[in-house]
Amino acid sequence: MKRPNVLRSACAIAVSLSLAPIAFVAQAADASAEAKVERIEVTGSRIKRTDIEGPSPVQSLNKEDIANMGFDNLQQLLERMPANGAGAFSTRGNSQDSTANGGASISLRGLGPDATLVLINGRRVGTSAFAEGITNSFVDINNIPVSAIERIDILKDGASAIYGSDAIAGVVNIVLRKDIEGIEVNLGYGDDNGTGYDETTASVVWGVKADKGSASIILDYFTNGTLSAEDMGQFGTANQSPYGGEDFRSSRGFPGYFYVNGVKTIDPDCPADRATASGSCVFDYGPYNLTIPGAERVGAIGQFDYNLGDDLTAFLELAVQHNTSEAGGAPTPLDEDAGLTVPGSHPNNPFGQDIDIGRYRTVDAGARRWDIESDSMRLVAGLRGITNDWDWEFSAQKGRSESSQTGDRSQGWVRTDYLQTEIDAGNYNPFGGTINSQDVIDRITTSLVRQGVSNITSYDASISGQAFTIADRDIMMAAGAEYREEDVSDVPDEQFQRGLIFGTEAVSAQAARDQYAAYVEFSIPITDDFELQVAGRYDNYSDFGSTTNPKVAFIWGVTDELTTRGSWSTGFRAPSLAQIGLGPSRESTFFIDTYRCAADGVDCTALDYNTEFAGNSELEAEESETWNLGMIWAPSQQFDVGFDVFSITQDNKIDKQPLGDIYTANCGQQNSTVCERLTPQNGQTLGPISIIHSSFVNLTSQEVQGVDVSSHYGLELDGYGDLKFGLEYSYLHNFEKDNLDYTGEYKFPQHRWLATTNWRMDDFAANVNFSYIGEFEDTPDIDFDGVLDFEDNTSRAVESQLLVDMSGSYRFNDTVKLSVGVNNVFDESPSFAIGDGDSDLYGYVISVHNPMGRYFYTKVTMNF
């Protein structure tokens, strides 16, 4: 097939410019002039071809682009990408018991990490042993060391017809370094301008190539210190009222409140500035949290090829990773459900009679802390070859991820039965904010463990080659079959399950499934300048049935300077194993109990209430329809600009039941089995909310439309090197979920862009990057009554943020290269936000804005 000249121009630009996004570029030489040309598989297609062009939009970052960004943490790198959006998950501010502490994910188009498929070398990998946000299964990108990455491809259209489940929003394909010769050693260190946070990195890359094959081994080490909330000033407290926000301090206080003759009675020693009108003594848990927890990661990746013949190769990939980190929160919060009492005979009881403890916090036992260990293993073995000009491959994969969270007696974990025993004996004093003696604390604390395991076993076989010829045009085809088994287990400590540990958001899950699939794809050159892609895939799951998904796409070289592309496909996402097999699992949210406030005039401020979730085995798979239409104009080899309009509609979206709907329907009565309340106090109609029961449902739909713009420009400075510019811009035109319009609302800015500048002269290089996140509306529940009201009420705006990063490098000789850099050059603080009463309680949106200040780093690279 004849390739348009514009593609050759685009190729030259993509090679020379950083962050080249153009996936369809052509080789300068005519393939027919070659006796034998290697065919490769590109992201978004199974067909092996002699060029890397294709009809789907792909943003590619090579290892130089990655180095220029200055991040040794893949999550921090990917969150700067404009295609990333709401729902991305990281270790930042993540110290909940109900989530995957130590893990990180990416969420393309803001559709969630469970709608973004992450591949390694084009293959599916196992999910994290712990789910995020209770049920969101995701691939933990913290298990992929940056030093091992050759290239990152971000496919920005649906790809279920190619890769199967989870590729609704797109695909992130991590291509590992290979075909290495020699030894490369990297050492790096950086710190966050005196806050105590720092990062240390080291890696060794070794490789050898010979006639019989190749081998490469990458050893990687990464560690970071702790950025504590107490070092964050304004952004480390739950009381944001002095800064224009809400007071999200907890009603589980120190001192607390009690029930005397059935009447809620605040501790007489509660300071006046912490006593509420409803009789609670609030507590600021904020300073006890970890904004960025300390972590250490050690990994090894090996890739081996052995040529059994001219057209037959055996290959092996082996990756192991050991990660440790910490997580934690404030001291144990207790409430009425703990059933704690104080006898009238207690020597410190100021009421002189038997009383019930209401809400109280064991601050004297210390902050709760988890130690987290995660071990992952991935083994891929197979054969690839060429038979009668057909490329074929067979492989088997085994993946396993194990995670554990442990806490010992010194880490603040209090058992209620032990505490009750010490109160009954008169040893523990729960009054007046007393710090009890260490020997008493030792008798009320315990050790515990949470264990999770995720397994994947898969087999796949594929072929790719010329299927037939029509009118002198070669029709290329790929076909294959896959089989996969997956299981996940998340088991909390039995003390949680017995109700002896309070203030946790423990998760329990157990599920398994197997799946088989078959797919076929054709590349059809209709004319010299127009290529059509047609693909289809059939998947069958043991737990919810089967699905078939097609894809049609094209690329058209309109002129030598102008190329258009387009695609349409359907997609699906199977319910996660956690969503199906979830056991009783809790999380807490701040809202106002408006029913009790109206009926009894109490609890009229936002307090923290618990919601308990359970899995739903009746969930249906999510289905989607995606289309993309774009063009690239490349008038010269120095300049290109591309536009893509995209649309994704996702039906049967799986999500938590909306809390506001449950509250409205069930919490207005005392005896609801869904919204359980404690016994009302004397003279009152409703008791305090004890627990709200919820599950997961298929919502109506979720859809997103927008525009991506990519542009690159290269300039040769006579005698002063080369200057290159790049721009990636994403505009969110519309985002709707369950008939609510989130466009420009909380966590959904309409504008995100990344601009890069690179100057290179001889052995010196310098980079300046600009990362922009547009403004969006604050506070989705403006009155914090549990019902989302952002469509009816206008909140303040969370201001836009522009971060500037700078770096430079100098190569002294063939052996040594030195790099230095500063991220967040102007020490910008995160944009202030009132928050959502759920995860964002500290004056900024944790999942959108990075609170880390100015960060200096230096790296040394040595090649031997």
ABEGO torsion letter per residue (X at the ends): XBBBAAAAAAAAAAAABBGBABABBBBABBAAABABBBBBBBBGBABBBABABBABBBBBBBAAAAAAAGBABAAAAAAABAABBBGBBBABGBABAABBBGBBBBBBGGAEAAABBBBBGGBBBBBBABBBGGABBBBBAAABBAAABABBBBBABBAAAAAEBGAAAEBBBBBBBBGBBEBBBBBBBBBBGGAGBBBBBBBBBBBBBBAAEBBBBBBBBBBBBBBBAAAAEAAABABAAAAGBBBABBABBOBBBBBBGGBBBBBAABBAAABBAAGBBBBBAAAABBABBBBBBBBBBBBBBBBABAABBBBBBBBBBBBBBBBEBBBBBBBAAAGBBBBAABAABAAGBBBBBBBBBBAAAEBBBBBBBBBBBBBBBBBBBBBGGBBBBBBBBBBBBBBBBBBBAAAGBBBAAAAAAAAAAGABBABGGBBBBAAAAAAABBBBBBBBBBBBBBBBBBBBEBABBBGGBBBBBBBBBBBBBBBBBBBBBAAAAAGABBGBBBBBBBBBBBBBBBBBBBBBBABAABBBBBBBBBBBBAAAEBBBBBBBBBBBBABAABBBBBBBBBBBBBBBAAAAABBBBBBBBBBBBAAAAAAAGBGABBBBBBBBBBBBAABBBBBBBBBBBBBBBBABAABBBBBBBBBBBBBGBBBBBBAAAAAAAAAABAABAABBBBBBBBGBABBBBABBBBBBBBBABBBBBBBBBBBBBBBBBBGAEBBBBBBBBBBBABBBBGGBBABGBBGBBABBBBBBBBBBBEABBBBBBBBBBBBBBBGABAAGAGBBAAAABBBBBBBBBBBBBBBBBBBABAABBBBBBBBGAAGBBBBBBAEAGBABAAGBBAAABBABBBBBBBBBBBBX
